[in-house]
């Protein structure tokens, strides 16, 4: 039996592992990135708020039962402290019609003794064309 791989890097590395697991349809790797607390939350586009490991795992199992997704995050906006990191990204995807689509996701990470873990994943369908990637700006 393979050892459960945990991720102890930065919040950005945990996010990269999250999207990698989605694209590979690796449910166990995906769920290993979530926090241990039962207050974790996931909202899929147009879906209800799911709270806790059992509900979130069941939703991802249904989504991934036909294989991996083709989601590529971009346009990261990150706000972080020593113990938390909030990322908003544009998720480039392919719609059921085969047309390019984009979603807006908010991913919240908490620093735990086991490393950075996902505590919230909330995605909505974005209106209009995909935003153009802008260079990072530093505000003072």
Secondary structure, DSSP 8 states (H G I E B T S, - for coil): --------S-HHHHHHHHHHHHHHT-HHHHHHTB-SSTT-EEE-TT--EEESHHHHHHHHHHHHTT-----EEEEEEEEE-SSEEEEEEEEEEE-TTS-EEEEEEEEEEEEETTEEEEEEEEEEE--SS-----------
